[in-house]
């Protein structure tokens, strides 16, 4: 536009007035109407420089690019650099969580790489977690130390991910075949490696929630319920003891079953109503050499039968808990018509079928003993077994 035309063109005067008032977008529109595209672009660049809002700045820069001539490569590249660096600065300050933010950051990385700003492009790729692209840009930028550190971190992360995949595979296999101790240990190690993975910690929580109390488990075998206590000596009584048995004549800690000199014995613990054999109170320790009927006071009687050198079966014959069966220690289940044994490993109840007897867990054949969890349903030699809460 000639200088004479500018003097008499009202749009020119209004554009200058808008600039003086700081109305940069209005000024840009007026310059565009006056066929002054470069002045329109400059007004928009002034707006971007003065704005603190990222979206307003990006919009101003993009509009400025529309008005800058294609042949003005230097200024266009400068605007594109400002756009990309502004997006990078915002991502470094606030992160790039949404899909749109990640898309915009990826475009900024590509633009910076085209503008030979490989160092800044590497920062974009780092925020996006694109380590291969980050490594390429660090190499282009000559950042040897940062590249070596990245490669070392990447190698450690890949090794950790590989270890995590193996642990989860071990967990699934162990859980399927009843090796719950190994399954739990695999999950614990996995949560240590990836504490931020909530799904893994939730799997561990659910598994541990199904674990029976230490050294205890309750089974239903062929419709009959039996509790197992996997330790001796064991105290019998109506209090918080190893074997709770209710009765008006039963003391809180009434009697104790133990192994002494290789033999199973029972002794009274100074109970109020005594521990009786054939109606007579015992004193000291009495060996349990065969099936014996024991009285806890005068209203609870127990049938005690040794099952092995360090295990015995207690059946409550009278009292509030009549019909209950309790096995102390580890031992065979032949008395229940089951060709299997129960033992405890690290306080965890384990069911092992005898040689040649099929054991299945939830329909899956298990060649190895099964670490029991509450709600397990097993079949041993055709007989159902359920783990009770």
VEXDREN-2710 file (C-alpha; in Angstrom, 1 decimal):
% VEXDREN-2710
k/r/px/py/pz
1/UNK/0.0/0.0/0.0
2/UNK/1.4/3.4/-0.9
3/UNK/2.1/6.0/1.7
4/UNK/-0.6/8.3/0.2
5/UNK/-3.2/5.6/0.4
6/UNK/-2.3/4.9/4.0
7/UNK/-2.9/8.5/5.0
8/UNK/-6.5/8.4/3.6
9/UNK/-7.4/4.8/4.5
10/UNK/-9.5/4.7/7.6
11/UNK/-8.7/1.1/8.3
12/UNK/-5.0/2.0/8.6
13/UNK/-5.7/4.7/11.2
14/UNK/-8.1/2.4/13.1
15/UNK/-5.5/-0.4/13.1
16/UNK/-2.9/1.9/14.6
17/UNK/-5.4/3.1/17.2
18/UNK/-6.3/-0.5/18.1
19/UNK/-2.6/-1.3/18.6
20/UNK/-2.2/1.8/20.7
21/UNK/-5.1/0.6/22.9
22/UNK/-3.6/-2.9/23.1
23/UNK/-6.4/-4.4/21.1
24/UNK/-4.1/-6.6/19.1
25/UNK/-6.6/-9.0/17.6
26/UNK/-8.8/-6.2/16.4
27/UNK/-5.7/-4.5/15.0
28/UNK/-4.8/-7.7/13.1
29/UNK/-8.3/-7.9/11.6
30/UNK/-8.0/-4.3/10.5
31/UNK/-4.6/-4.8/9.0
32/UNK/-5.9/-7.9/7.1
33/UNK/-8.8/-5.8/5.7
34/UNK/-6.3/-3.1/4.7
35/UNK/-4.3/-5.8/2.8
36/UNK/-1.4/-5.6/5.2
37/UNK/-0.8/-9.3/6.0
38/UNK/2.6/-8.8/7.6
39/UNK/1.3/-6.1/9.9
40/UNK/-1.6/-8.4/10.8
41/UNK/0.9/-11.2/11.7
42/UNK/3.0/-8.8/13.7
43/UNK/-0.1/-7.7/15.7
44/UNK/-0.9/-11.3/16.5
45/UNK/2.7/-12.0/17.5
46/UNK/2.5/-9.0/19.9
47/UNK/-0.7/-10.5/21.4
48/UNK/1.1/-13.9/21.9
49/UNK/4.1/-12.2/23.6
50/UNK/1.8/-10.4/26.0
51/UNK/-0.7/-13.1/26.9
52/UNK/-0.2/-15.5/29.9
53/UNK/-2.8/-17.9/28.7
54/UNK/-1.3/-20.8/26.7
55/UNK/-4.4/-21.4/24.6
56/UNK/-4.6/-17.7/23.7
57/UNK/-0.9/-17.6/22.8
58/UNK/-1.2/-20.8/20.6
59/UNK/-4.2/-19.4/18.8
60/UNK/-2.4/-16.1/18.1
61/UNK/0.7/-17.9/16.8
62/UNK/-1.3/-20.1/14.5
63/UNK/-3.2/-17.2/13.2
64/UNK/0.0/-15.3/12.6
65/UNK/1.3/-18.2/10.5
66/UNK/-1.7/-17.8/8.3
67/UNK/-0.7/-14.2/7.4
68/UNK/3.1/-14.6/7.2
69/UNK/4.2/-15.2/3.5
70/UNK/5.4/-18.7/2.7
71/UNK/8.7/-17.2/1.5
72/UNK/9.4/-15.6/4.9
73/UNK/10.9/-18.9/6.1
74/UNK/13.0/-17.4/8.9
75/UNK/10.1/-15.7/10.7
76/UNK/7.8/-18.7/10.1
77/UNK/10.3/-21.0/11.7
78/UNK/10.7/-18.7/14.6
79/UNK/6.9/-18.8/15.3
80/UNK/6.9/-22.5/15.0
81/UNK/9.8/-22.8/17.4
82/UNK/7.9/-20.6/19.9
83/UNK/4.8/-22.7/19.6
84/UNK/6.7/-26.0/20.2
85/UNK/8.7/-24.6/23.2
86/UNK/5.5/-23.2/24.8
87/UNK/3.9/-26.6/24.6
88/UNK/7.0/-28.2/26.0
89/UNK/7.2/-25.7/28.9
90/UNK/3.5/-26.3/29.7
91/UNK/4.0/-30.1/29.7
92/UNK/7.0/-29.8/32.0
93/UNK/5.0/-27.7/34.4
94/UNK/1.7/-29.6/34.4
95/UNK/2.3/-32.9/32.7
96/UNK/0.6/-34.3/29.6
97/UNK/-2.1/-36.6/30.8
98/UNK/-5.0/-36.4/28.3
99/UNK/-4.9/-37.7/24.8
100/UNK/-5.1/-34.2/23.4
101/UNK/-2.1/-33.0/25.5
102/UNK/-0.1/-36.0/24.4
103/UNK/-1.0/-35.5/20.7
104/UNK/0.0/-31.8/20.9
105/UNK/3.3/-32.6/22.7
106/UNK/4.1/-35.2/20.1
107/UNK/3.6/-32.6/17.3
108/UNK/5.8/-30.2/19.2
109/UNK/8.6/-32.9/19.4
110/UNK/8.4/-33.5/15.7
111/UNK/8.5/-29.8/14.9
112/UNK/11.5/-29.2/17.2
113/UNK/13.3/-32.1/15.6
114/UNK/12.7/-30.5/12.1
115/UNK/14.0/-27.2/13.4
116/UNK/17.3/-28.8/14.6
117/UNK/16.3/-28.5/18.3
118/UNK/17.0/-32.1/19.1
119/UNK/17.7/-31.4/22.8
120/UNK/14.2/-30.0/23.3
121/UNK/12.7/-32.7/21.2
122/UNK/14.3/-35.2/23.5
123/UNK/12.6/-33.6/26.5
124/UNK/9.2/-33.9/24.7
125/UNK/9.8/-37.6/24.0
126/UNK/10.9/-38.2/27.6
127/UNK/7.7/-36.7/28.9
128/UNK/5.8/-39.0/26.5
129/UNK/7.7/-42.1/27.6
130/UNK/9.0/-42.7/24.1
131/UNK/12.5/-43.7/25.0
132/UNK/13.7/-44.8/21.6
133/UNK/12.8/-41.4/20.1
134/UNK/14.4/-39.7/23.1
135/UNK/17.6/-41.7/22.6
136/UNK/17.7/-40.8/18.9
137/UNK/17.3/-37.1/19.7
138/UNK/19.9/-37.1/22.4
139/UNK/22.3/-38.7/20.0
140/UNK/21.5/-36.0/17.4
141/UNK/22.1/-33.3/20.1
142/UNK/25.4/-34.9/21.1
143/UNK/24.2/-35.4/24.7
144/UNK/26.4/-38.5/25.2
145/UNK/26.2/-38.6/29.1
146/UNK/22.4/-38.2/29.0
147/UNK/22.1/-40.8/26.3
148/UNK/24.2/-43.3/28.3
149/UNK/22.2/-42.6/31.5
150/UNK/18.9/-43.2/29.5
151/UNK/20.2/-46.4/28.0
152/UNK/21.2/-47.6/31.5
153/UNK/17.7/-46.7/32.9
154/UNK/16.0/-48.3/30.0
155/UNK/18.0/-51.6/30.4
156/UNK/17.1/-51.7/34.1
157/UNK/13.4/-51.0/33.4
158/UNK/13.3/-53.7/30.7
159/UNK/14.9/-56.2/33.1
160/UNK/12.4/-55.2/35.8
161/UNK/9.4/-55.6/33.4
162/UNK/10.8/-59.0/32.3
163/UNK/11.1/-60.0/36.0
164/UNK/7.6/-58.8/36.7
165/UNK/6.1/-60.8/33.8
166/UNK/7.9/-63.9/35.0
167/UNK/6.6/-63.4/38.6
168/UNK/3.0/-62.9/37.3
169/UNK/3.3/-66.1/35.2
170/UNK/4.7/-67.9/38.2
171/UNK/1.8/-66.7/40.3
172/UNK/-0.9/-67.8/37.8
173/UNK/0.7/-71.3/37.4
174/UNK/1.2/-71.8/41.2
175/UNK/-2.3/-70.6/42.0
176/UNK/-3.8/-73.0/39.4
177/UNK/-2.0/-76.1/40.8
178/UNK/-2.4/-75.3/44.5
179/UNK/1.1/-74.0/45.3
180/UNK/-0.4/-71.0/47.1
181/UNK/2.7/-70.3/49.2
182/UNK/4.7/-69.8/46.0
183/UNK/1.8/-67.8/44.5
184/UNK/1.8/-65.5/47.5
185/UNK/5.6/-65.0/47.5
186/UNK/5.5/-64.2/43.7
187/UNK/2.8/-61.6/44.3
188/UNK/4.8/-60.1/47.2
189/UNK/7.9/-59.8/45.0
190/UNK/5.8/-58.3/42.2
191/UNK/4.3/-55.6/44.5
192/UNK/7.8/-54.7/45.6
193/UNK/9.0/-54.4/42.0
194/UNK/5.8/-52.4/40.9
195/UNK/4.3/-50.8/44.0
196/UNK/2.3/-48.4/41.7
197/UNK/0.4/-51.4/40.1
198/UNK/-2.8/-51.5/42.1
199/UNK/-4.1/-54.5/40.2
200/UNK/-1.2/-56.6/41.6
201/UNK/-1.6/-55.4/45.2
202/UNK/-5.3/-56.1/44.9
203/UNK/-4.5/-59.7/43.8
204/UNK/-2.3/-60.1/46.8
205/UNK/-4.9/-58.6/49.2
206/UNK/-7.5/-61.1/47.9
207/UNK/-5.2/-64.0/48.2
208/UNK/-4.2/-63.2/51.7
209/UNK/-7.8/-62.5/52.7
210/UNK/-8.5/-66.2/51.8
211/UNK/-5.7/-67.6/53.9
212/UNK/-6.9/-69.5/57.0
213/UNK/-5.6/-68.3/60.3
214/UNK/-2.0/-69.4/61.1
215/UNK/-1.8/-73.1/62.0
216/UNK/-5.6/-73.5/61.7
217/UNK/-8.0/-74.7/59.0
218/UNK/-11.6/-76.0/58.9
219/UNK/-12.7/-78.6/56.4
220/UNK/-15.9/-80.2/55.4
221/UNK/-15.2/-83.9/54.4
222/UNK/-18.2/-85.9/53.2
223/UNK/-20.6/-83.7/55.0
224/UNK/-18.7/-83.8/58.3
225/UNK/-16.9/-80.7/59.6
226/UNK/-13.5/-80.9/61.3
227/UNK/-11.1/-78.2/62.6
228/UNK/-7.3/-78.7/62.4
229/UNK/-4.9/-77.0/64.8
230/UNK/-1.4/-77.5/63.6
231/UNK/0.6/-77.2/66.8
232/UNK/1.4/-79.0/70.0
233/UNK/1.2/-78.4/72.9
234/UNK/-2.4/-77.1/72.6
235/UNK/-4.6/-75.7/75.3
236/UNK/-8.3/-76.7/75.6
237/UNK/-10.8/-74.5/77.4
238/UNK/-13.6/-72.0/76.9
239/UNK/-11.3/-68.9/76.6
240/UNK/-9.1/-67.7/73.7
241/UNK/-7.1/-70.9/73.5
242/UNK/-6.0/-73.3/70.8
243/UNK/-9.1/-75.5/71.1
244/UNK/-12.2/-73.6/72.3
245/UNK/-14.7/-75.9/73.9
246/UNK/-17.8/-74.5/75.6
247/UNK/-19.3/-75.8/78.8
248/UNK/-20.5/-74.5/82.2
249/UNK/-17.9/-76.6/83.9
250/UNK/-15.0/-75.8/81.5
251/UNK/-12.4/-73.3/82.7
252/UNK/-10.9/-70.7/80.4
253/UNK/-7.7/-72.7/80.3
254/UNK/-8.7/-76.2/81.3
255/UNK/-6.3/-78.8/80.0
256/UNK/-3.2/-79.2/77.8
257/UNK/-2.3/-81.8/75.2
258/UNK/1.4/-82.2/74.5
259/UNK/4.2/-84.5/73.4
260/UNK/6.5/-85.7/76.1
261/UNK/9.3/-88.1/75.6
262/UNK/7.8/-89.2/72.3
263/UNK/4.3/-89.8/73.8
264/UNK/1.1/-87.9/73.6
265/UNK/-0.1/-86.8/77.1
266/UNK/-2.8/-84.7/78.6
267/UNK/-2.5/-82.7/81.8
268/UNK/-5.0/-80.6/83.9
269/UNK/-4.2/-76.8/84.1
270/UNK/-5.5/-76.4/87.6
271/UNK/-9.1/-76.2/86.3
272/UNK/-12.0/-75.4/88.6
273/UNK/-13.8/-78.7/88.0
274/UNK/-10.9/-81.0/87.0
275/UNK/-10.0/-83.1/84.0
276/UNK/-11.5/-86.6/84.4
277/UNK/-10.8/-90.1/83.2
278/UNK/-13.5/-92.6/84.0
279/UNK/-14.9/-90.0/86.4
280/UNK/-11.7/-89.5/88.3
281/UNK/-9.7/-86.3/88.2
282/UNK/-6.1/-86.7/86.9
283/UNK/-3.0/-85.2/88.4
284/UNK/0.1/-84.6/86.5
285/UNK/0.4/-85.9/82.9
286/UNK/-1.6/-88.9/81.6
287/UNK/-0.4/-90.8/78.5
288/UNK/-2.9/-91.1/75.7
289/UNK/-2.0/-94.6/74.3
290/UNK/-5.4/-95.5/72.8
291/UNK/-8.9/-94.1/72.4
292/UNK/-9.7/-92.4/75.7
293/UNK/-12.7/-90.6/77.0
294/UNK/-11.9/-87.4/78.8
295/UNK/-14.2/-85.2/80.9
296/UNK/-13.8/-81.5/81.2
297/UNK/-15.7/-81.0/84.4
298/UNK/-19.0/-82.8/84.6
299/UNK/-20.8/-81.6/81.5
300/UNK/-18.3/-82.0/78.6
301/UNK/-16.8/-85.2/77.5
302/UNK/-14.3/-85.8/74.7
303/UNK/-13.3/-88.9/72.8
304/UNK/-9.5/-88.6/72.1
305/UNK/-7.9/-90.9/69.6
306/UNK/-4.1/-90.8/68.7
307/UNK/-3.6/-90.7/64.9
308/UNK/0.2/-90.8/65.0
309/UNK/3.1/-90.0/67.2
310/UNK/2.4/-86.3/67.2
311/UNK/-1.3/-86.0/66.2
312/UNK/-4.7/-86.9/67.7
313/UNK/-8.4/-86.6/66.9
314/UNK/-10.8/-85.1/69.5
315/UNK/-14.6/-85.6/69.1
316/UNK/-16.9/-83.7/71.4
317/UNK/-19.3/-86.2/72.8
318/UNK/-21.4/-83.9/75.1
319/UNK/-21.7/-80.2/75.8
320/UNK/-22.5/-77.2/73.7
321/UNK/-20.2/-78.2/70.9
322/UNK/-21.3/-81.8/70.7
323/UNK/-20.4/-83.5/67.4
324/UNK/-17.4/-81.1/66.7
325/UNK/-14.2/-82.8/65.6
326/UNK/-10.7/-81.3/66.1
327/UNK/-7.4/-82.7/64.9
328/UNK/-4.3/-81.6/66.8
329/UNK/-1.0/-81.7/64.9
330/UNK/-0.6/-83.1/61.5
331/UNK/-1.8/-86.5/60.5
332/UNK/-3.7/-88.8/58.2
333/UNK/-7.4/-88.4/57.2
334/UNK/-8.0/-92.1/57.0
335/UNK/-10.4/-91.8/60.0
336/UNK/-12.6/-89.6/57.7
337/UNK/-12.4/-92.1/54.8
338/UNK/-9.9/-89.9/52.9
339/UNK/-6.7/-91.2/51.5
340/UNK/-4.9/-88.0/52.3
341/UNK/-2.8/-86.1/55.0
342/UNK/-3.0/-82.6/56.4
343/UNK/0.2/-80.9/57.5
344/UNK/1.3/-77.3/58.1
345/UNK/4.1/-75.4/56.4
346/UNK/5.0/-72.0/57.8
347/UNK/1.6/-72.1/59.6
348/UNK/-0.2/-72.8/56.3
349/UNK/-2.4/-75.9/56.0
350/UNK/-1.5/-78.3/53.2
351/UNK/-3.5/-81.2/51.9
352/UNK/-1.6/-84.0/50.3
353/UNK/-3.2/-87.0/48.6
354/UNK/-1.7/-90.5/49.1
355/UNK/0.3/-92.1/46.3
356/UNK/-2.0/-93.1/43.4
357/UNK/-4.9/-91.1/44.7
358/UNK/-6.2/-88.3/42.4
359/UNK/-6.4/-84.8/43.9
360/UNK/-8.3/-82.1/41.9
361/UNK/-8.7/-78.4/42.8
362/UNK/-11.6/-76.6/41.1
363/UNK/-11.5/-79.3/38.5
364/UNK/-7.7/-79.1/37.9
365/UNK/-5.7/-82.2/38.6
366/UNK/-2.9/-81.4/41.1
367/UNK/0.1/-83.7/41.3
368/UNK/1.6/-81.8/44.2
369/UNK/0.1/-81.0/47.7
370/UNK/-2.3/-78.1/47.8
371/UNK/-1.9/-75.1/50.2
372/UNK/-5.5/-74.5/51.3
373/UNK/-7.5/-71.3/50.9
374/UNK/-10.9/-70.6/52.3
375/UNK/-13.6/-71.5/49.8
376/UNK/-11.4/-74.1/48.0
377/UNK/-13.3/-77.0/46.6
378/UNK/-11.3/-80.2/46.2
379/UNK/-11.9/-83.8/45.3
380/UNK/-9.6/-86.5/46.8
381/UNK/-10.1/-90.0/45.4
382/UNK/-13.7/-89.1/44.4
383/UNK/-14.6/-87.6/47.8
384/UNK/-15.4/-83.8/48.0
385/UNK/-13.5/-81.6/50.5
386/UNK/-14.3/-77.9/51.1
387/UNK/-12.3/-75.4/53.0
388/UNK/-14.6/-73.4/55.4
389/UNK/-14.3/-69.9/56.6
END
